[in-house]
Amino acid sequence: MACRDALSGVKVEDVMRPCSIFVSSNDLVTKARAVMRSTGLRSLPVIDGGRLAGIVTIKDILQVTSTRSNIAVSGIMSPSKLVATPSMSLVDLARQMVGLEVSDVPVVKSLSDRTVVGLVRLDDLLAQISGKISPGRKVEEVMVTDVVTCEPEDEVSKIWDLMEKTNCSGLPVIRPDKRRRARQVLGMVTRSDIIRSGKIRLSEESDKGRFKSPPKVKSVMRTPAIVVSPQTPITTAIDLMLEKKIGRLAVVMDENLVGILSRSDIIRFACG
C-alpha cells in the first residue's frame, strides 16, 4: 500500500486541527519556555495579529541563559521550516514532514496570506493511515534495528545532546545483560519528557556549577515501556500510538530490545 492509496484525495483542510497553542513575537522567552514545559512541545508557532510570523524551538530557547531570560521571542525566532495551505495534498505534506523531520506544521490561508487557520500533526496523518494498511503487514517490516539507547544513570544533559546528534526524539532506557548479550527495556525517555521536567539546561550553565548533582535519566523516564513484538501488525502499533499518545514503540523479542518503531517510520513506509 502506498501513501497515495491511504491518503488519496485527502487535503490538509480535511484533517487540520485548531492552532490553539502559540506565542507572539512580543512575548518573553520565559513565556515560551513555560508553554513548552507545560505541553512538552518542542516548537511553537509565533503568531502576530492572527498571522504566522515564524517559529520558536526549544533549541532556540536553550541558547538563552537564565541571566538573559527577559529577551523577546522576536529575538530568537526563525522562519517556519514548513508551512501548509488548506488545499494542499496530504500526501505531499506527509512526505515533506517526514523528510524534514517536522512533527507540527502550521496551516495558513494561502502562501500570500499568512493568516493561521489550523495545524497538522503527525498523529493526524497516522489517524488517516490507521486501518488502511493490510493487517498482514508486520512491525518487523518497518522497525529500525540500529537503536540508539541510554541507561538510567546517564545524565539528562548528555542524553539531550545525543538526541540532537542522532536526530532521535526518544530513546529506550535499557539495562544491558552481558551474560545473555541482551538489552532489557526499562522505559522510554523523550525530548518532551525532558522539556516537561525542566531539567535540561545549557551545558555552560551546568559547567559553572549550577547543578551539584546533574539530573539523571531515571528521574525523567517513563516506565514501564510500552512495547510491541516484531510480529505485531502495523495497524495495531498505530492504534497503540494514538491511544497512548506516544511517538515511538520499543520492539522486543524474548525480553530483548530488537528495534524501535516511530510515527515517522510508519508514515515513510506508507508513502513508499
C-alpha positions as CSV (number, residue, x, y, z in Angstrom):
1,M,0.0,0.0,0.0
2,A,1.4,3.4,-1.0
3,C,0.7,6.7,0.7
4,R,-1.3,7.8,-2.3
5,D,-3.7,4.9,-1.6
6,A,-4.2,5.6,2.1
7,L,-4.4,9.4,1.7
8,S,-5.7,9.6,-1.9
9,G,-7.9,12.7,-2.4
10,V,-7.4,13.9,1.2
11,K,-6.5,17.5,1.6
12,V,-4.9,19.3,4.6
13,E,-8.2,21.0,5.4
14,D,-9.8,17.6,5.9
15,V,-7.5,16.7,8.9
16,M,-6.2,20.0,10.3
17,R,-7.0,21.0,13.9
18,P,-7.2,24.4,15.5
19,C,-3.9,26.1,16.2
20,S,-4.6,26.8,19.9
21,I,-1.0,26.8,21.4
22,F,1.3,29.6,20.2
23,V,3.2,32.7,21.3
24,S,3.6,36.2,19.9
25,S,6.8,37.8,18.9
26,N,6.5,40.3,21.7
27,D,6.2,37.6,24.4
28,L,9.2,36.9,26.6
29,V,11.2,33.8,26.1
30,T,10.2,32.9,29.7
31,K,6.6,32.5,28.5
32,A,7.6,30.4,25.5
33,R,9.7,28.2,27.8
34,A,6.8,27.9,30.3
35,V,4.4,26.9,27.5
36,M,6.8,24.3,26.2
37,R,7.3,22.9,29.7
38,S,3.6,22.5,30.3
39,T,2.9,20.9,27.0
40,G,6.1,19.1,26.1
41,L,6.1,20.7,22.7
42,R,9.5,21.2,21.0
43,S,8.4,24.1,18.9
44,L,5.7,26.8,18.9
45,P,4.2,28.9,16.1
46,V,4.8,32.6,16.5
47,I,1.6,34.4,15.6
48,D,1.1,38.1,15.5
49,G,-2.4,39.5,14.7
50,G,-3.5,36.1,13.5
51,R,-0.7,35.8,11.0
52,L,2.2,33.5,11.1
53,A,5.4,35.4,11.9
54,G,7.8,32.4,12.4
55,I,8.6,29.6,14.8
56,V,10.5,29.2,18.0
57,T,12.1,25.9,19.0
58,I,13.3,24.5,22.3
59,K,16.8,24.6,20.8
60,D,16.4,28.4,20.3
61,I,15.3,28.8,23.9
62,L,18.1,26.8,25.3
63,Q,20.5,29.3,23.8
64,V,19.1,31.9,26.1
65,T,20.8,31.7,29.5
66,S,18.9,32.4,32.8
67,T,20.6,35.8,33.0
68,R,19.1,36.9,29.6
69,S,15.6,35.5,30.1
70,N,13.9,38.9,29.6
71,I,14.6,38.7,25.8
72,A,11.6,38.7,23.5
73,V,10.6,35.8,21.3
74,S,11.3,38.0,18.2
75,G,15.0,37.9,19.1
76,I,15.3,34.2,18.7
77,M,12.5,33.0,16.4
78,S,13.2,31.8,12.8
79,P,11.1,31.3,9.7
80,S,8.9,28.2,9.7
81,K,10.7,25.3,8.0
82,L,7.4,24.0,6.6
83,V,4.0,25.7,6.1
84,A,0.8,24.1,4.6
85,T,-2.3,25.5,3.0
86,P,-5.8,24.0,3.3
87,S,-5.9,22.9,-0.3
88,M,-2.5,21.1,-0.2
89,S,-2.5,17.4,-0.8
90,L,-2.0,15.5,2.5
91,V,0.2,13.0,0.6
92,D,2.6,15.8,-0.3
93,L,2.6,17.2,3.2
94,A,3.2,13.8,4.7
95,R,6.3,13.3,2.6
96,Q,7.7,16.7,3.4
97,M,7.0,16.3,7.2
98,V,9.0,13.0,7.4
99,G,11.7,14.3,5.0
100,L,12.3,17.4,7.1
101,E,11.6,15.7,10.4
102,V,8.9,18.1,11.3
103,S,6.1,16.9,13.7
104,D,3.9,20.0,13.7
105,V,3.0,22.2,10.7
106,P,1.0,25.5,10.8
107,V,-1.6,25.9,8.1
108,V,-2.1,29.3,6.6
109,K,-4.9,30.6,4.3
110,S,-2.5,30.8,1.3
111,L,1.2,31.4,0.5
112,S,0.4,35.1,0.2
113,D,-2.0,35.3,3.1
114,R,-0.2,34.1,6.3
115,T,-3.3,34.1,8.4
116,V,-3.2,30.9,10.5
117,V,-6.2,28.7,10.1
118,G,-5.0,25.4,11.6
119,L,-2.3,22.9,12.4
120,V,-1.4,19.4,11.2
121,R,0.5,17.0,13.4
122,L,2.0,13.5,12.7
123,D,-0.8,12.0,14.8
124,D,-3.3,13.4,12.3
125,L,-1.5,11.5,9.5
126,L,-1.4,8.3,11.5
127,A,-5.1,8.6,12.1
128,Q,-5.7,8.8,8.4
129,I,-3.5,5.8,7.7
130,S,-4.8,3.6,10.5
131,G,-6.9,0.8,9.2
132,K,-5.8,1.3,5.6
133,I,-2.6,-0.8,5.9
134,S,-3.1,-4.5,5.4
135,P,-3.4,-6.5,8.7
136,G,-0.8,-8.8,7.3
137,R,2.0,-6.2,7.4
138,K,4.1,-6.6,10.5
139,V,6.2,-4.2,12.6
140,E,9.4,-6.1,11.6
141,E,8.9,-4.7,8.0
142,V,9.1,-1.1,9.3
143,M,11.1,-1.0,12.5
144,V,14.6,0.4,12.8
145,T,17.1,-2.2,14.2
146,D,20.0,0.1,14.8
147,V,18.6,1.5,18.0
148,V,20.2,4.4,20.0
149,T,19.7,3.7,23.7
150,C,20.5,5.1,27.1
151,E,20.7,3.9,30.7
152,P,19.0,5.1,33.9
153,E,22.2,6.6,35.3
154,D,23.1,8.6,32.2
155,E,23.0,12.4,32.7
156,V,20.0,14.1,31.1
157,S,22.1,16.8,29.5
158,K,24.3,14.2,27.8
159,I,21.3,12.3,26.5
160,W,19.8,15.5,25.2
161,D,23.0,16.1,23.3
162,L,22.8,12.5,22.0
163,M,19.3,13.1,20.8
164,E,20.3,16.2,18.9
165,K,23.3,14.5,17.4
166,T,21.3,11.4,16.2
167,N,18.0,13.2,15.4
168,C,16.2,10.8,17.8
169,S,13.3,12.3,19.7
170,G,13.1,9.4,22.1
171,L,15.3,6.7,23.4
172,P,14.6,3.3,25.0
173,V,16.2,3.1,28.5
174,I,17.8,-0.2,28.9
175,R,19.6,-2.5,31.3
176,P,22.4,-4.4,29.5
177,D,22.5,-8.2,30.2
178,K,26.1,-9.1,29.2
179,R,25.6,-12.7,30.1
180,R,22.7,-13.1,27.6
181,R,24.0,-10.4,25.3
182,A,20.6,-8.8,25.6
183,R,19.1,-5.4,26.4
184,Q,16.2,-5.3,28.7
185,V,13.9,-2.3,28.2
186,L,13.1,-0.5,31.4
187,G,11.4,2.6,30.0
188,M,11.5,5.4,27.4
189,V,12.7,8.9,27.6
190,T,11.7,11.5,25.1
191,R,12.6,15.1,24.4
192,S,9.1,16.1,25.5
193,D,9.7,14.3,28.8
194,I,12.9,16.2,29.4
195,I,11.3,19.5,28.4
196,R,8.4,18.9,30.8
197,S,10.8,18.1,33.6
198,G,12.6,21.4,33.2
199,K,15.9,19.5,33.8
200,I,17.6,20.4,30.6
201,R,20.0,23.4,30.8
202,L,22.8,24.8,28.7
203,S,25.9,22.8,29.3
204,E,27.8,26.1,30.0
205,E,25.5,26.8,32.9
206,S,26.0,23.3,34.3
207,D,29.7,23.6,33.8
208,K,29.7,26.7,36.0
209,G,28.4,24.6,38.9
210,R,24.7,25.3,38.7
211,F,24.0,21.7,39.4
212,K,25.9,19.9,42.1
213,S,24.3,16.7,41.1
214,P,23.3,16.6,37.4
215,P,19.8,15.1,36.9
216,K,19.8,11.5,35.6
217,V,17.6,9.8,33.0
218,K,15.9,7.7,35.7
219,S,14.4,10.9,37.1
220,V,12.5,11.7,33.8
221,M,12.0,8.4,32.0
222,R,8.5,6.8,31.7
223,T,8.0,3.3,33.0
224,P,7.1,0.7,32.1
225,A,7.9,0.9,28.5
226,I,5.1,0.3,26.0
227,V,6.4,-2.4,23.7
228,V,5.4,-4.5,20.7
229,S,6.9,-7.5,19.1
230,P,8.3,-7.8,15.5
231,Q,5.2,-9.8,14.6
232,T,2.7,-7.2,15.8
233,P,0.5,-5.9,13.0
234,I,1.4,-2.3,12.0
235,T,-2.2,-1.3,12.3
236,T,-2.1,-2.5,16.0
237,A,1.0,-0.4,16.6
238,I,-0.6,2.6,15.1
239,D,-3.7,2.2,17.3
240,L,-1.5,1.9,20.3
241,M,0.4,5.0,19.5
242,L,-2.8,7.0,19.0
243,E,-4.4,5.6,22.2
244,K,-1.3,6.2,24.4
245,K,-0.4,9.5,22.7
246,I,3.2,8.4,22.1
247,G,5.5,8.8,19.2
248,R,7.5,5.6,19.3
249,L,7.4,2.0,20.5
250,A,10.2,-0.3,21.6
251,V,10.2,-3.6,19.7
252,V,11.1,-6.5,22.0
253,M,11.5,-10.2,21.4
254,D,12.2,-12.6,24.3
255,E,12.7,-9.6,26.6
256,N,15.4,-8.3,24.4
257,L,15.3,-5.0,22.5
258,V,15.5,-5.7,18.8
259,G,14.2,-2.4,17.3
260,I,12.2,0.7,17.5
261,L,9.2,2.0,15.6
262,S,8.3,5.6,15.3
263,R,5.4,7.6,13.7
264,S,7.7,8.8,11.0
265,D,8.8,5.2,10.2
266,I,5.2,4.2,9.6
267,I,4.4,7.3,7.5
268,R,7.6,6.9,5.5
269,F,6.6,3.2,4.9
270,A,3.1,4.2,3.8
271,C,4.5,6.8,1.5
272,G,6.8,4.3,-0.2
